[in-house]
Amino acid sequence: MKLSPRHQKAANLSHSVRNRLNSYALAATAAGVGALALAQPADARIIYTKVHHVIGFGTSYDLDLNHDGTIDFVFKHVNAGTSGQNRDILSLAPAAGNGFLLGMRTDCKTCPALVISGYGITSVGHFSGKSVVLAHASALLGSNTFWGGRWADVSNGYLGLKFKIGSETHYGWARLSVRERVHGVQPIVTPTITGYAYETIPDTGIIAGRTHGTENAEPAAFRDANTPKPGALGMLAVGRK
């Protein structure tokens, strides 16, 4: 049967509409695939613990980042003075396989980095698993008082941490304040742990200060915590020897 011109036009129009609909469908599919490709892994999750614990003189604080019963780091507040010298020390001891982020200052490359909120803590950084003095105060009897350590007189600084859960490496941070004062003739440091967090996905970086939700950060947002952001001098605290 031969179609009339009117029917041929309708048939051609229907074919055109179908082509357009197919094009829209392909475009929508491509857009959907692109959105999926750009989406961040939903599994990435930060676990944050809010605390306010003063590490008293002669005591220690056992840091268990993921609350699995395994101590990951130990903060110790001890007196290591002699009969003629008072010396108050705050130290950090990582468990085997764990470490703290190192700074890049030429005068103290073995010192733990002191970073601010917003810095990325990832495998790009250099970590040390050795015990280290964070802050100390000392005075010869009847003499001047001396304060020292990268973490002396710090308010809400961040320690970058990496630790093991089984055989897998995770990244986290601990927030710490250290106050200097003199008690009688004894110079002391008063450290306070004010919170800590870790990333649940192995080998996934975490941003210092991030406390909840998924990371949802592009890789470019992670920076070596030893390197200040462009145009932001002084991002790393100027510690003292």
Salt bridges, closest charged atoms under 4 A:
ASP88 OD2 - HIS77 NE2 2.87
ASP107 OD2 - ARG105 NH2 2.11
GLU180 OE2 - ARG240 NH2 2.99
GLU215 OE2 - ARG210 NH1 3.16
